Amino acid sequence: MAKTYSATDIQVLEGLDAVRMRPGMYIGSTGSRGLHHLIWEIVDNAIDEASNGYATEIAVTLKKDGSCEVTDNGRGIPVDIHPQLGVSGVEVVYTQLHAGGKFNNKNYAYSGGLHGVGASVVNALSEWVTVDVFRDYSHYFIRFESYEDRKTGKIVSGHAVAPLEKVGNTRKRGTQVCFKPDPRVFEDTRFNGDTVRRRVRELAYLNRGVRFVFMDEREKDEARRRREYCYEGGLADFVRYLNTDKNTLTEPITFEGRRDGTLLRVAIQYTDSYTENIYSFVNNVPTGEGGTHETGFKAAVTKAFNDYARRVGLLKEKDNNLSGEDFREGMTAVVYAGVQKPQFEGQTKGRLGNTEVRPIVEAICLEQLSMYLDDLKNQEVAQRIVEKAVKAARVREAARKARDVARQKNQLEAAPLVGKLSSCTGRNWRENELFIVEGDSAGGSAKQGRDRRFQAILPLRGKPLNAEKKRIDQVLANEEFRSIITALGTGIGEDFDISHLKYNRVIILSDADQDGAHIRAILLTFFFRYMRELVTDGHVYIGMPPLYCAKKGAEHIYCFDDKELARATKKLGRGYTVQRYKGLGEMNPEQLWETTMNPNGRKMVQVTIEDLAEAERRVTVLMGDKVEPRREYIQEYANFNHVDDFEPVREGE
């Protein structure tokens, strides 16, 4: 019998209740990324003061009690009474959604927080928030708390304990916000110091001359506890940092311009690598998914260099223009756009959608790049870049022919490139998963132990190439990579199409030793360079087989690290034995299924990219040509025998 549906069933969420009910709509998730998004929302407000010329210093402090404090020396939030709401401007900003001073361009020419929900969302999702305002020689204070109503049992979010009050006089100016995330909302409320520090450093590059201070009071090491960042070179210093461990071919090429209210700053530097790395930002917000500003930049680069190549005779009249990919091979670029009314896709702002920005960016870039290329003192650099692009075009054409041959063979010979792939019977790609397994022995166990309805197995015959050091034509010539490409069905590079993916999960399964770690690094480098969307969309995982099996009689306990082993042996008492699995091949099919492949209880690490610039640097350090940076990194960070460095997801719990 149908349940009645009337107006009384329509729920109206008032104030900050909507945020509490659906936090993912406002901060993306209640996991680590959403937790840190709270910091970015408050920091964005401080950055807006700095980028519009009102502040010169910003400090971010992670405190021992789990809270975060953000301080700036800007103008301070308005403290006078709001004419419609009858409370102070501070209380309005922190309790009302879509309230702020950024909806017009009177107070802020360029702002990253245009939705007017940042401060209020942080308040809604915190146990408590304190705000100190230093303005007009006065110090004001207000505290907000979220608590459980004893009568209704509901959470009251972000309630002002008392009205804003003046607590003293001061010569300081600015705003200090301290908040503690609510454990009733977030899976884990501990901030990652490295994540915050890297973002603070990035903001220092983007805001030339602004002093940033990062403090982590939880750190015992004095050198790691406090860091200061201030870069007078701005974006030029940024690209130098990104290319620290690469062989550079040019000094940074920098230019900026302003047109129709849009500001553009660009820094470009070329290296001898085979891939491009473009990092774009709008009003200090990272736009990892690109957008119209990035599209305009790419179009201008292609046209400017093609026009130059024809002017100086490096391209003849009969020659076709080179592609944008050719000119971007080996390019590291930072593109910063200041947009007055940016249209971001979603509150987490991953992509810029303003159509009017593309032609503006393209026009500024084309004009500035053409001036640079025509300058006599830049001729050697300009010709070096074009010559590199010409070589890239030849390689691209060779790779295209190789792909065409591979496709024809695939059609004529019933997919021989898949090699030893044991496919699954299911045809629903969302349920299917592909295990890429190290070695024939482990591959044999995996094939016998799997659930063939949704699990496919692809054993690797040997180590694939290091894609970081190879051109795309060399990658395509490698049998192991060809097998992976054909098995996944997406193509690679410019041909990559995520809609053709045959498996929702791609799981790397290798031994827990140095060779296994190297194979994981090689495969992750390949995915990062040539199938990046596979990673960013959350399809790549690392399987976590156990290191030990502790046994006593008929009882056995699988252990994934030394801590688990210690607990297991204590539980078993005297008379136990321990088996150390040196490789996956030492497990029989039943053990491999039970510990590593069974969705009900296995551990896996989902591979994600939270900081694209840092991911780029780590791939370069670990897989690039320079030996010394890699040795230093491995000596400091590598741990081949423990899972503590990861955040594994145990399924079935």
C-alpha positions as CSV (number, residue, x, y, z in Angstrom):
1,M,0.0,0.0,0.0
2,A,1.5,3.4,-1.0
3,K,2.5,5.7,1.7
4,T,0.9,9.1,1.6
5,Y,3.0,12.0,0.4
6,S,1.9,15.5,1.4
7,A,3.4,18.9,2.1
8,T,4.2,17.8,5.7
9,D,6.8,15.4,4.2
10,I,8.7,18.3,2.7
11,Q,11.6,19.1,5.0
12,V,12.9,22.7,5.2
13,L,16.4,23.0,6.4
14,E,17.1,26.4,8.1
15,G,20.3,28.2,8.7
16,L,23.3,25.9,8.6
17,D,21.3,22.7,8.9
18,A,21.6,22.0,5.2
19,V,25.4,22.0,5.4
20,R,25.3,19.6,8.3
21,M,22.9,17.3,6.5
22,R,24.8,17.2,3.2
23,P,28.4,18.3,3.9
24,G,29.6,16.6,0.7
25,M,27.7,19.2,-1.4
26,Y,29.8,22.0,0.1
27,I,33.3,20.5,0.8
28,G,33.3,17.5,-1.5
29,S,33.5,14.7,1.1
30,T,33.8,14.0,4.8
31,G,37.2,12.3,4.3
32,S,40.6,13.8,4.3
33,R,40.0,16.0,1.3
34,G,36.9,17.6,2.8
35,L,38.6,18.0,6.1
36,H,41.4,20.1,4.6
37,H,38.9,22.0,2.4
38,L,37.8,23.7,5.7
39,I,41.3,25.2,5.9
40,W,41.3,26.3,2.3
41,E,38.0,28.1,2.7
42,I,39.3,30.3,5.6
43,V,42.7,30.7,3.9
44,D,41.0,31.8,0.7
45,N,39.4,34.7,2.7
46,A,42.8,35.8,3.9
47,I,44.3,35.4,0.4
48,D,41.6,37.6,-1.0
49,E,42.7,40.4,1.3
50,A,46.3,39.9,0.2
51,S,45.7,39.6,-3.5
52,N,43.7,42.7,-3.5
53,G,46.4,44.7,-1.8
54,Y,45.1,44.8,1.8
55,A,47.3,42.3,3.6
56,T,51.0,41.4,3.5
57,E,51.2,38.5,5.8
58,I,49.2,35.3,6.4
59,A,49.8,32.6,9.0
60,V,48.4,29.1,9.2
61,T,48.9,27.2,12.5
62,L,48.0,23.6,13.3
63,K,47.5,23.4,17.1
64,K,48.0,20.5,19.5
65,D,44.3,20.3,20.3
66,G,43.4,19.5,16.7
67,S,42.3,22.9,15.8
68,C,43.6,25.2,13.0
69,E,44.2,28.9,13.2
70,V,44.4,31.3,10.2
71,T,45.6,34.9,10.7
72,D,46.0,37.8,8.3
73,N,46.9,41.5,8.7
74,G,44.1,42.7,6.3
75,R,41.3,45.1,7.0
76,G,39.4,42.8,9.4
77,I,35.8,41.6,8.9
78,P,33.2,44.4,9.3
79,V,31.9,44.6,12.9
80,D,29.1,47.1,12.5
81,I,25.4,45.9,12.7
82,H,23.9,44.5,9.5
83,P,20.9,46.7,8.6
84,Q,18.6,43.8,7.7
85,L,19.6,41.1,10.1
86,G,20.4,43.2,13.2
87,V,23.6,41.4,14.1
88,S,27.3,42.2,13.5
89,G,28.9,41.6,10.1
90,V,31.1,38.9,11.7
91,E,28.1,37.0,12.8
92,V,26.4,37.3,9.4
93,V,29.5,36.0,7.6
94,Y,29.7,32.9,9.9
95,T,26.1,32.0,10.3
96,Q,24.4,32.9,7.0
97,L,24.9,30.9,3.8
98,H,25.6,33.1,0.7
99,A,26.6,36.1,2.8
100,G,29.8,38.0,2.0
101,G,31.4,41.0,0.5
102,K,32.4,39.4,-2.8
103,F,29.3,39.4,-4.9
104,N,30.3,42.7,-6.5
105,N,33.7,44.0,-7.3
106,K,33.7,47.0,-5.0
107,N,35.7,45.4,-2.2
108,Y,37.5,42.6,-4.0
109,A,38.6,42.8,-7.7
110,Y,39.5,39.1,-7.7
111,S,38.2,36.5,-5.2
112,G,38.4,32.8,-4.8
113,G,35.3,32.7,-2.5
114,L,32.5,34.0,-4.6
115,H,29.8,31.6,-3.3
116,G,29.6,33.3,0.1
117,V,29.4,30.0,1.9
118,G,33.0,29.3,3.0
119,A,33.1,30.8,6.5
120,S,29.6,29.7,7.3
121,V,30.3,26.1,6.1
122,V,33.4,25.9,8.3
123,N,31.3,27.0,11.2
124,A,28.6,24.5,10.5
125,L,31.0,21.6,10.4
126,S,33.1,22.5,13.4
127,E,32.8,21.8,17.1
128,W,33.6,25.4,17.8
129,V,34.9,28.5,16.0
130,T,36.5,31.6,17.4
131,V,36.9,34.9,15.5
132,D,39.1,37.8,16.6
133,V,38.9,41.0,14.6
134,F,41.4,43.7,14.9
135,R,39.9,46.8,13.3
136,D,39.8,50.6,14.0
137,Y,42.2,50.2,16.9
138,S,39.8,47.8,18.6
139,H,39.9,44.1,19.4
140,Y,36.6,42.2,18.9
141,F,35.8,38.6,19.7
142,I,33.0,36.1,19.1
143,R,32.7,32.3,19.7
144,F,30.4,29.8,17.9
145,E,29.6,26.3,19.0
146,S,27.8,23.3,17.6
147,Y,25.9,21.3,20.3
148,E,23.3,18.6,20.7
149,D,19.8,19.9,21.8
150,R,18.8,17.9,24.8
151,K,15.1,18.0,24.0
152,T,15.2,17.1,20.3
153,G,18.5,15.3,20.1
154,K,19.4,17.3,17.0
155,I,22.7,19.1,16.4
156,V,22.5,22.9,16.6
157,S,25.2,24.1,14.2
158,G,27.4,27.1,14.5
159,H,25.5,28.9,17.2
160,A,26.9,32.2,18.5
161,V,27.6,31.8,22.3
162,A,27.2,35.6,22.7
163,P,27.1,38.6,20.4
164,L,30.3,40.1,19.1
165,E,32.0,42.0,21.9
166,K,34.9,44.5,22.1
167,V,37.5,43.0,24.4
168,G,40.2,45.7,24.3
169,N,42.2,48.2,22.3
170,T,45.0,47.3,19.8
171,R,47.2,48.7,17.1
172,K,47.0,45.4,15.2
173,R,44.7,44.9,12.2
174,G,43.3,41.9,10.5
175,T,41.4,38.7,11.3
176,Q,42.2,35.6,13.3
177,V,40.0,32.5,12.9
178,C,40.5,29.3,14.9
179,F,38.2,26.3,14.4
180,K,38.1,22.6,15.4
181,P,36.5,20.1,13.0
182,D,33.6,18.2,14.4
183,P,34.3,14.4,14.8
184,R,30.6,13.8,14.4
185,V,31.0,14.9,10.8
186,F,34.4,13.8,9.7
187,E,35.9,10.3,9.5
188,D,39.2,11.6,10.9
189,T,39.8,15.1,12.2
190,R,43.6,15.0,12.2
191,F,45.1,17.5,9.7
192,N,48.0,16.3,7.6
193,G,50.9,18.8,8.2
194,D,52.6,18.1,4.9
195,T,49.4,18.7,2.9
196,V,48.8,22.0,4.5
197,R,52.5,23.1,4.3
198,R,52.6,22.3,0.5
199,R,49.5,24.3,-0.1
200,V,50.8,27.3,1.9
201,R,54.0,27.2,-0.1
202,E,52.1,27.1,-3.3
203,L,50.1,30.1,-2.3
204,A,53.3,32.0,-1.6
205,Y,54.5,31.3,-5.2
206,L,51.1,32.6,-6.5
207,N,51.1,35.8,-4.4
208,R,54.5,37.4,-5.1
209,G,56.0,39.2,-2.1
210,V,53.3,38.1,0.4
211,R,54.9,36.5,3.5
212,F,53.4,33.2,4.6
213,V,54.1,31.5,7.9
214,F,53.2,27.8,8.5
215,M,53.3,26.4,12.1
216,D,52.7,22.9,13.2
217,E,52.7,22.9,17.0
218,R,52.3,19.1,17.0
219,E,55.8,18.6,15.5
220,K,58.7,17.9,17.8
221,D,61.3,18.7,15.2
222,E,62.0,22.4,15.4
223,A,63.0,22.6,11.7
224,R,59.6,21.2,10.6
225,R,57.6,23.1,13.2
226,R,57.8,26.5,11.6
227,R,58.3,27.4,7.9
228,E,58.3,30.8,6.2
229,Y,57.7,31.3,2.5
230,C,58.0,34.5,0.5
231,Y,58.9,34.6,-3.2
232,E,59.7,37.9,-5.0
233,G,60.0,36.0,-8.3
234,G,56.5,34.6,-8.0
235,L,55.6,32.3,-10.9
236,A,59.1,32.2,-12.2
237,D,60.3,30.8,-8.9
238,F,57.4,28.4,-9.0
239,V,58.4,26.8,-12.3
240,R,62.0,26.6,-11.2
241,Y,60.9,24.7,-8.1
242,L,58.8,22.3,-10.1
243,N,61.7,21.6,-12.4
244,T,64.3,21.3,-9.6
245,D,65.2,17.7,-10.4
246,K,64.8,18.0,-14.2
247,N,67.3,19.0,-16.9
248,T,66.1,22.4,-18.0
249,L,66.6,23.8,-21.5
250,T,65.5,27.4,-20.9
251,E,65.2,30.0,-18.2
252,P,61.6,30.8,-17.2
253,I,59.7,32.8,-19.8
254,T,57.3,35.1,-17.9
255,F,54.7,37.7,-18.9
256,E,51.5,39.2,-17.7
257,G,48.7,41.3,-19.0
258,R,45.2,42.7,-18.1
259,R,42.2,43.1,-20.4
260,D,38.5,43.7,-19.8
261,G,38.9,43.1,-16.1
262,T,40.8,39.8,-16.4
263,L,44.4,39.5,-15.1
264,L,46.8,36.9,-16.5
265,R,50.2,35.9,-15.3
266,V,52.2,33.1,-17.0
267,A,55.6,31.4,-16.4
268,I,56.9,28.8,-18.8
269,Q,60.1,26.7,-18.7
270,Y,61.2,23.9,-21.0
271,T,63.0,20.7,-19.9
272,D,64.3,17.7,-21.9
273,S,61.4,15.5,-20.7
274,Y,58.8,14.1,-23.0
275,T,55.7,15.2,-21.2
276,E,53.9,18.5,-20.5
277,N,52.9,19.8,-17.1
278,I,50.5,22.7,-16.9
279,Y,49.3,24.0,-13.6
280,S,46.5,26.5,-13.7
281,F,44.8,28.7,-11.1
282,V,42.0,31.2,-10.9
283,N,42.0,33.7,-8.1
284,N,44.5,31.4,-6.2
285,V,42.2,28.4,-6.5
286,P,43.8,25.4,-8.2
287,T,41.9,24.4,-11.3
288,G,43.1,20.8,-11.7
289,E,40.5,20.1,-14.3
290,G,41.6,23.1,-16.4
291,G,39.0,25.3,-18.0
292,T,38.6,28.1,-20.5
293,H,41.8,29.9,-19.3
294,E,43.9,26.8,-19.9
295,T,42.3,26.2,-23.3
296,G,43.1,29.8,-24.3
297,F,46.7,29.5,-23.2
298,K,47.2,26.3,-25.2
299,A,45.7,27.7,-28.3
300,A,47.9,30.8,-28.1
301,V,51.1,28.7,-27.6
302,T,50.3,26.7,-30.7
303,K,49.6,29.7,-32.9
304,A,52.5,31.8,-31.6
305,F,55.1,29.1,-32.1
306,N,53.8,28.0,-35.5
307,D,53.7,31.6,-36.7
308,Y,57.3,32.1,-35.5
309,A,58.5,28.8,-37.1
310,R,57.2,30.0,-40.5
311,R,58.6,33.5,-40.1
312,V,62.1,32.1,-39.6
313,G,61.9,29.3,-42.1
314,L,61.9,26.3,-39.7
315,L,58.5,25.4,-41.2
316,K,58.3,25.6,-45.0
317,E,55.2,26.6,-47.0
318,K,54.5,23.0,-47.9
319,D,54.8,21.8,-44.3
320,N,51.8,21.3,-42.1
321,N,51.6,23.2,-38.8
322,L,52.8,21.4,-35.8
323,S,50.3,20.4,-33.1
324,G,49.9,22.0,-29.7
325,E,51.2,18.7,-28.1
326,D,54.4,19.1,-30.0
327,F,55.1,22.6,-28.7
328,R,54.1,21.5,-25.2
329,E,56.4,18.5,-25.0
330,G,58.8,19.2,-22.1
331,M,56.9,22.3,-21.1
332,T,56.3,23.2,-17.4
333,A,53.9,26.1,-17.2
334,V,52.0,27.9,-14.5
335,V,48.9,29.9,-15.7
336,Y,47.3,32.2,-13.2
337,A,44.1,34.1,-14.1
338,G,42.4,36.8,-12.0
339,V,38.7,36.7,-13.0
340,Q,36.2,39.1,-11.5
341,K,33.2,36.8,-11.7
342,P,34.5,33.3,-12.1
343,Q,32.1,30.5,-12.8
344,F,33.5,27.4,-11.1
345,E,32.1,23.9,-11.6
346,G,30.9,23.1,-8.1
347,Q,31.8,24.5,-4.7
348,T,35.2,22.7,-4.8
349,K,36.1,24.7,-7.9
350,G,38.0,22.3,-10.1
351,R,37.3,23.8,-13.5
352,L,36.7,27.3,-14.9
353,G,33.7,27.7,-17.1
354,N,33.7,31.4,-18.1
355,T,33.5,31.4,-21.9
356,E,34.6,35.1,-22.2
357,V,37.9,34.2,-20.5
358,R,39.3,32.0,-23.3
359,P,39.6,34.8,-26.0
360,I,41.0,37.2,-23.4
361,V,43.7,34.8,-22.3
362,E,44.4,33.7,-25.9
363,A,44.9,37.3,-27.0
364,I,47.2,38.3,-24.1
365,C,49.3,35.1,-24.5
366,L,49.6,35.5,-28.3
367,E,50.6,39.1,-28.0
368,Q,53.2,38.6,-25.3
369,L,54.6,35.3,-26.6
370,S,55.0,36.8,-30.1
371,M,56.9,39.8,-28.7
372,Y,59.2,37.4,-26.8
373,L,59.9,35.2,-29.8
374,D,60.6,38.2,-32.1
375,D,63.1,39.7,-29.6
376,L,66.6,39.2,-31.0
377,K,68.1,38.2,-27.7
378,N,65.6,35.3,-27.4
379,Q,66.3,33.7,-30.9
380,E,68.5,30.9,-29.6
381,V,65.9,29.8,-27.0
382,A,63.0,30.1,-29.5
383,Q,64.7,28.0,-32.2
384,R,65.7,25.4,-29.6
385,I,62.0,25.1,-28.6
386,V,60.8,24.8,-32.2
387,E,63.5,22.2,-33.0
388,K,62.4,20.1,-30.0
389,A,58.8,20.4,-31.3
390,V,59.8,19.2,-34.8
391,K,61.4,16.1,-33.2
392,A,58.3,15.6,-31.1
393,A,56.1,15.7,-34.2
394,R,58.2,13.0,-35.9
395,V,57.9,10.8,-32.8
396,R,54.1,11.5,-32.6
397,E,53.7,10.4,-36.2
398,A,55.7,7.2,-35.6
399,A,53.5,6.5,-32.6
400,R,50.4,7.1,-34.5
401,K,51.5,4.6,-37.1
402,A,52.3,2.1,-34.4
403,R,48.9,2.5,-32.9
404,D,47.3,2.0,-36.3
405,V,49.2,-1.2,-36.8
406,A,48.3,-2.4,-33.3
407,R,44.6,-1.7,-34.0
408,Q,44.7,-3.6,-37.3
409,K,46.5,-6.6,-35.6
410,N,43.9,-6.4,-32.8
411,Q,41.1,-6.8,-35.3
412,L,42.7,-9.4,-37.5
413,E,44.3,-11.7,-34.8
414,A,41.7,-11.6,-32.0
415,A,43.6,-9.4,-29.6
416,P,47.0,-11.0,-29.4
417,L,48.4,-8.0,-27.5
418,V,46.5,-9.0,-24.4
419,G,49.0,-11.8,-24.0
420,K,48.3,-13.9,-20.9
421,L,45.1,-12.0,-19.9
422,S,42.5,-14.2,-18.2
423,S,39.4,-12.2,-18.7
424,C,36.2,-12.3,-16.6
425,T,32.8,-13.5,-17.7
426,G,30.9,-10.5,-16.5
427,R,30.1,-7.7,-18.9
428,N,29.2,-4.9,-16.4
429,W,32.4,-2.9,-16.3
430,R,31.3,-1.2,-13.1
431,E,31.6,-4.5,-11.3
432,N,34.7,-5.8,-13.0
433,E,38.2,-5.5,-11.8
434,L,41.6,-6.2,-13.4
435,F,44.5,-7.5,-11.3
436,I,47.9,-6.7,-12.8
437,V,50.0,-9.4,-11.0
438,E,53.8,-9.6,-10.7
439,G,55.1,-12.9,-12.1
440,D,53.7,-16.1,-13.6
441,S,53.7,-18.0,-10.3
442,A,51.5,-15.4,-8.5
443,G,49.5,-15.0,-11.7
444,G,48.8,-18.7,-11.6
445,S,47.6,-18.6,-8.0
446,A,45.5,-15.5,-8.7
447,K,43.8,-17.2,-11.8
448,Q,42.9,-20.2,-9.7
449,G,41.8,-18.3,-6.6
450,R,39.8,-15.5,-8.3
451,D,36.1,-15.1,-8.8
452,R,36.0,-15.3,-12.6
453,R,32.6,-13.7,-12.8
454,F,34.1,-10.2,-12.2
455,Q,37.9,-10.6,-11.7
456,A,40.4,-10.7,-14.6
457,I,44.1,-11.5,-14.2
458,L,47.0,-10.1,-16.2
459,P,50.4,-11.5,-15.1
460,L,53.4,-9.4,-16.0
461,R,56.2,-11.4,-17.7
462,G,58.9,-9.0,-16.5
463,K,59.4,-5.3,-15.5
464,P,57.8,-2.9,-17.9
465,L,59.8,0.2,-19.1
466,N,60.2,3.3,-17.0
467,A,57.8,5.5,-18.9
468,E,59.4,8.6,-17.3
469,K,62.5,8.1,-19.5
470,K,60.8,7.0,-22.7
471,R,59.0,8.5,-25.6
472,I,55.4,7.4,-26.4
473,D,56.6,5.3,-29.4
474,Q,59.0,3.4,-27.1
475,V,56.2,2.9,-24.6
476,L,53.9,1.5,-27.3
477,A,56.6,-0.9,-28.4
478,N,56.8,-2.5,-25.0
479,E,55.0,-5.8,-24.8
480,E,53.9,-5.4,-21.2
481,F,52.5,-1.9,-21.7
482,R,50.7,-3.0,-24.9
483,S,49.0,-5.8,-23.0
484,I,47.8,-3.4,-20.3
485,I,46.6,-0.8,-22.9
486,T,44.7,-3.4,-24.9
487,A,43.2,-5.0,-21.7
488,L,41.9,-1.7,-20.4
489,G,40.6,-0.6,-23.8
490,T,41.0,3.2,-23.2
491,G,44.0,4.0,-25.5
492,I,46.7,6.3,-24.1
493,G,47.9,9.8,-24.5
494,E,45.9,11.9,-26.9
495,D,43.8,8.8,-27.8
496,F,42.8,8.1,-24.1
497,D,39.1,7.8,-23.7
498,I,37.8,6.9,-20.2
499,S,34.4,5.9,-21.5
500,H,35.9,2.8,-23.1
501,L,37.3,1.5,-19.8
502,K,36.5,-2.2,-19.3
503,Y,37.3,-2.5,-15.6
504,N,36.1,-0.2,-12.8
505,R,39.1,-1.2,-10.6
506,V,42.6,-1.7,-11.8
507,I,44.5,-3.3,-9.0
508,I,48.3,-3.6,-8.9
509,L,49.3,-6.7,-7.0
510,S,53.1,-7.1,-6.4
511,D,55.4,-8.5,-3.8
512,A,56.1,-6.6,-0.5
513,D,59.8,-6.1,-1.3
514,Q,62.1,-3.7,-3.3
515,D,61.3,-5.3,-6.6
516,G,57.6,-5.2,-5.9
517,A,57.8,-1.6,-4.9
518,H,59.8,-0.8,-8.1
519,I,57.1,-2.5,-10.3
520,R,54.4,-0.5,-8.5
521,A,56.3,2.7,-9.1
522,I,56.8,1.8,-12.8
523,L,53.1,1.1,-13.3
524,L,52.0,4.2,-11.4
525,T,54.3,6.3,-13.5
526,F,52.8,4.9,-16.7
527,F,49.3,5.6,-15.5
528,F,50.3,9.1,-14.3
529,R,51.9,10.0,-17.6
530,Y,49.7,8.4,-20.1
531,M,46.4,7.6,-18.4
532,R,46.1,10.2,-15.7
533,E,42.3,10.3,-15.8
534,L,42.4,6.7,-14.7
535,V,44.0,7.9,-11.4
536,T,42.1,11.1,-10.9
537,D,38.8,9.3,-11.4
538,G,39.7,6.8,-8.7
539,H,40.1,3.6,-10.7
540,V,43.7,2.6,-9.7
541,Y,44.3,0.6,-6.5
542,I,47.2,-1.2,-4.8
543,G,46.5,-4.6,-3.4
544,M,47.8,-5.2,0.1
545,P,48.7,-8.9,0.7
546,P,49.7,-9.9,4.2
547,L,53.3,-10.2,5.3
548,Y,52.8,-12.9,7.9
549,C,50.6,-15.8,8.9
550,A,50.7,-16.7,12.6
551,K,49.5,-20.2,13.3
552,K,48.7,-22.4,16.3
553,G,46.9,-25.6,15.7
554,A,43.9,-25.0,13.5
555,E,43.9,-21.3,14.2
556,H,45.7,-18.9,11.9
557,I,45.9,-15.1,11.8
558,Y,47.1,-13.0,8.8
559,C,49.1,-10.0,9.6
560,F,49.9,-7.0,7.4
561,D,52.7,-5.5,9.5
562,D,54.9,-6.0,12.5
563,K,52.4,-4.4,14.9
564,E,49.6,-6.8,13.8
565,L,52.0,-9.7,14.1
566,A,52.8,-8.7,17.7
567,R,49.1,-8.6,18.6
568,A,48.5,-11.9,16.9
569,T,51.3,-13.8,18.7
570,K,50.2,-12.4,22.0
571,K,46.7,-13.6,21.3
572,L,47.8,-17.1,20.3
573,G,50.1,-17.6,23.2
574,R,53.0,-20.1,23.3
575,G,53.5,-22.7,20.7
576,Y,52.7,-20.6,17.6
577,T,54.6,-20.5,14.3
578,V,55.0,-17.6,11.9
579,Q,55.3,-17.8,8.1
580,R,56.8,-14.8,6.3
581,Y,55.5,-14.4,2.8
582,K,58.4,-13.3,0.7
583,G,56.3,-13.2,-2.4
584,L,52.7,-13.7,-3.7
585,G,53.8,-16.9,-5.3
586,E,54.3,-18.5,-1.9
587,M,50.5,-18.3,-1.3
588,N,48.2,-21.0,-2.6
589,P,45.1,-19.9,-4.5
590,E,42.8,-20.2,-1.4
591,Q,45.1,-18.1,0.7
592,L,45.5,-15.4,-2.0
593,W,41.7,-15.2,-2.4
594,E,41.1,-15.1,1.4
595,T,43.6,-12.4,2.1
596,T,44.0,-10.3,-0.9
597,M,41.2,-10.8,-3.5
598,N,38.0,-11.4,-1.6
599,P,36.1,-8.1,-1.5
600,N,34.7,-9.1,1.9
601,G,37.8,-8.3,4.0
602,R,40.7,-7.5,1.7
603,K,42.8,-4.4,2.1
604,M,43.5,-2.0,-0.8
605,V,45.0,1.4,-1.2
606,Q,43.2,3.7,-3.6
607,V,45.6,5.8,-5.5
608,T,44.7,9.5,-5.7
609,I,46.3,12.8,-6.6
610,E,45.7,15.5,-3.9
611,D,48.5,17.8,-5.0
612,L,49.3,17.6,-8.7
613,A,52.5,19.7,-8.4
614,E,53.9,17.5,-5.6
615,A,52.9,14.3,-7.4
616,E,54.8,15.6,-10.5
617,R,57.9,16.3,-8.4
618,R,57.8,12.9,-6.7
619,V,57.5,11.0,-10.0
620,T,60.5,13.1,-11.4
621,V,62.6,12.4,-8.3
622,L,61.8,8.6,-8.1
623,M,61.7,7.8,-11.8
624,G,63.8,10.5,-13.5
625,D,67.4,10.7,-14.7
626,K,69.0,12.3,-11.6
627,V,70.3,9.7,-9.1
628,E,71.2,11.9,-6.1
629,P,67.7,13.3,-5.4
630,R,66.3,9.8,-5.7
631,R,68.8,8.4,-3.3
632,E,68.1,11.1,-0.8
633,Y,64.4,10.6,-1.0
634,I,64.6,6.8,-0.6
635,Q,66.9,7.1,2.4
636,E,64.5,9.5,4.1
637,Y,61.1,8.1,3.3
638,A,61.1,4.6,1.8
639,N,59.5,1.8,3.9
640,F,59.0,-1.4,2.0
641,N,57.7,-3.6,4.8
642,H,54.9,-1.7,6.4
643,V,51.5,-0.4,5.4
644,D,51.6,2.5,7.9
645,D,52.5,4.9,5.1
646,F,49.1,4.3,3.4
647,E,45.5,4.6,4.4
648,P,44.2,1.2,3.3
649,V,40.5,0.5,2.8
650,R,39.4,-2.8,4.2
651,E,36.3,-3.9,2.3
652,G,33.4,-5.7,3.8
653,E,33.6,-3.9,7.2
